[in-house]
Amino acid sequence: MIETLFHAYTPLFIWVGLGLVLSRVTVDNFLKWLGQGLYWVGVPLQLLVLARHTNTSAGGFIPGTAIAILLLSLVLALLAWWGWQWYITTQRAVNLETVDVPESVIKASLGSFILATILGNTGFVGLTLIQVLTSSENTGSAVLFSVTNNVVGTYGMAILIASYFGQRKTENYWWIQVRDIVTVPSLWTFFIGLNTQFIELPAAVESALDQAVWVVIALALLLVGLRLGKMRSWGSLAIAAIASAIKVFIIPMLVGLGATYFGVIGEQRLVLVIMSGTPTGLSVLILAEVYDLDRDLLSSSIALTFIGLFLALPLWLVLFS
């Protein structure tokens, strides 16, 4: 297992670590340029290549499971938040403390807590781990999981949650959300890849596309390191730690046990566990800027879930591989 973990951790340590180092000398405009390049070119190219090798025989099982995990995460986030608020209120009552926190701030923190718990980095970190830790026939399931998570989670539930709990008064019509989903380039290239599986490309082209996927993954992990290195606020660590524990420990454990109960074992089970326990996605920071959410909580959650991933991955390999 040590060799397996070495192969899984190597790209994460190398590229995220390089990003942390380079963040000291990198200007913010480069981060924006890299993020835009990945959004419009890198990730669509990655999904195009992966979709050409995707086996869709699983039908609606993977998408349905991904949606169920999102809903489970939402329920656990709400229960954990209510428990935390009860604890804080009790402690203040015992210490006779009176803290006047605006209702809008509390709402923004709740929305941020939910987003930190339900949105995972399935596209970059998740697919990287799946390609390293499992055989190639499971890549298709991971891609389907990631696409479902992005469509239903990032471009669906997350926008609704952010617009409702955010402090900024932003008009959010239903047709704008539909437009945003329809214009996501990754979805178009994914469906193009699925429908061009029968077209055989020259061996040199296929090889170049396969290598391009790893270049995209490296750049995406580099961006993660750059973003982490640029963070200057580490507030809300206590509540962020709760969200992180739910994201990388509790949810994957429940998914693994549930999959075992329903007869899903082996690498298929490991795919579900890893994809459900990926670190909090960087997309939450974009939503924080647009809807004025709790940036400290979200930034802290991203960092803590990455640390938690390194601790949790050996456990998932032992229990669910």
C-alpha positions, 0 to 999 in steps of 0.5 A, spaced: 500 500 500 505 504 501 507 504 493 500 505 491 500 511 496 506 514 493 504 514 486 497 517 489 501 523 493 506 524 488 502 529 483 499 532 489 505 534 493 509 536 486 504 540 483 500 543 489 507 544 493 510 547 486 504 552 486 505 554 494 512 556 492 511 560 486 505 563 489 510 568 493 512 571 486 506 570 482 501 576 480 494 575 481 493 576 474 496 570 472 492 566 477 486 569 473 489 567 466 490 560 468 483 559 471 480 562 465 485 557 460 483 551 464 475 553 464 475 554 457 480 550 454 484 545 459 478 542 462 474 541 456 479 538 453 480 533 459 473 531 459 473 530 451 479 525 451 476 521 457 469 521 454 472 518 448 474 512 453 468 512 457 463 506 458 456 508 460 453 501 461 452 503 468 446 507 466 443 512 471 447 508 477 453 513 477 449 520 476 444 518 481 449 516 486 452 522 485 446 526 486 444 522 493 451 524 496 450 531 494 443 531 498 446 527 504 452 532 504 446 537 505 443 534 510 449 533 514 451 540 513 445 542 516 445 538 522 452 539 524 451 547 523 445 547 528 449 543 533 454 548 533 450 554 534 446 550 539 453 549 543 455 556 541 449 559 544 449 554 550 457 557 552 455 564 551 449 563 556 453 559 561 459 565 561 453 570 561 456 573 554 452 577 549 454 578 542 450 581 537 451 578 530 447 581 524 443 576 521 445 577 514 452 575 517 450 568 520 446 567 514 452 568 509 456 563 514 451 558 514 451 558 506 458 558 506 458 552 511 454 548 506 458 549 500 464 547 503 461 541 505 457 539 499 462 541 493 468 537 492 474 538 487 472 532 483 474 534 476 482 535 478 483 532 484 478 526 484 480 524 477 487 524 478 486 520 484 482 515 480 487 514 474 492 513 479 489 508 484 484 504 479 484 501 473 482 504 466 475 501 466 473 505 472 475 512 469 468 513 465 464 512 472 469 517 475 468 522 469 460 521 470 460 522 477 464 529 476 460 531 471 454 530 475 457 533 481 458 539 477 452 540 473 447 538 479 452 541 485 456 547 482 451 549 477 445 548 480 444 547 488 450 551 489 448 557 485 441 557 489 444 556 496 449 562 495 444 566 492 439 565 498 444 565 503 449 571 500 449 578 503 449 581 496 443 583 493 444 579 486 438 578 482 438 570 480 433 569 475 431 561 473 433 563 466 440 565 468 442 559 471 439 555 465 443 559 461 450 558 465 449 551 465 448 550 457 454 555 456 459 550 460 464 548 455 466 542 459 459 539 458 459 540 450 466 537 450 463 531 454 457 529 450 462 530 443 467 525 446 461 520 448 458 521 441 465 520 437 467 514 440 466 510 434 471 515 430 478 512 430 484 517 430 491 516 428 495 513 434 500 519 434 493 524 435 491 519 441 497 519 444 498 526 444 491 527 447 492 522 452 498 526 454 495 533 454 490 530 459 496 529 464 498 536 462 491 539 464 491 535 471 498 538 472 496 545 471 490 544 475 493 542 481 498 548 480 493 552 480 490 549 487 497 550 490 497 558 487 490 559 490 492 556 497 499 560 497 495 566 496 490 565 502 492 570 507 486 569 512 485 563 516 479 565 520 473 561 522 478 555 523 473 551 528 467 551 524 471 550 518 474 544 521 467 541 522 465 542 515 472 539 513 471 533 517 464 531 514 467 532 507 473 528 507 471 523 513 464 522 515 461 522 508 466 517 504 465 513 510 458 513 510 458 512 502 463 506 503 458 502 508 452 504 504 455 501 497 458 495 501 450 494 504 448 494 496 453 490 494 458 495 490 465 492 492 472 493 489 474 498 485 467 501 484 466 502 491 473 505 492 471 510 486 465 512 490 468 513 496 474 517 493 470 522 489 465 523 495 471 525 499 475 530 495 477 536 498 472 543 497 473 545 490 476 552 488 469 554 485 466 556 492 471 562 492 468 564 486 461 564 489 464 567 495 466 573 491 459 574 487 454 573 493 458 576 498 459 569 503 464 568 508 471 568 505 475 566 511 470 559 512 471 557 505 478 559 505 480 555 511 475 549 509 479 548 502 486 548 506 483 543 511 480 538 507 487 538 503 490 536 509 484 531 511 485 528 504 492 526 506 490 523 512 484 519 510 486 516 503 490 510 507 484 509 511 479 508 504 484 504 501 485 499 507 477 499 508 474 499 501 479 497 496 
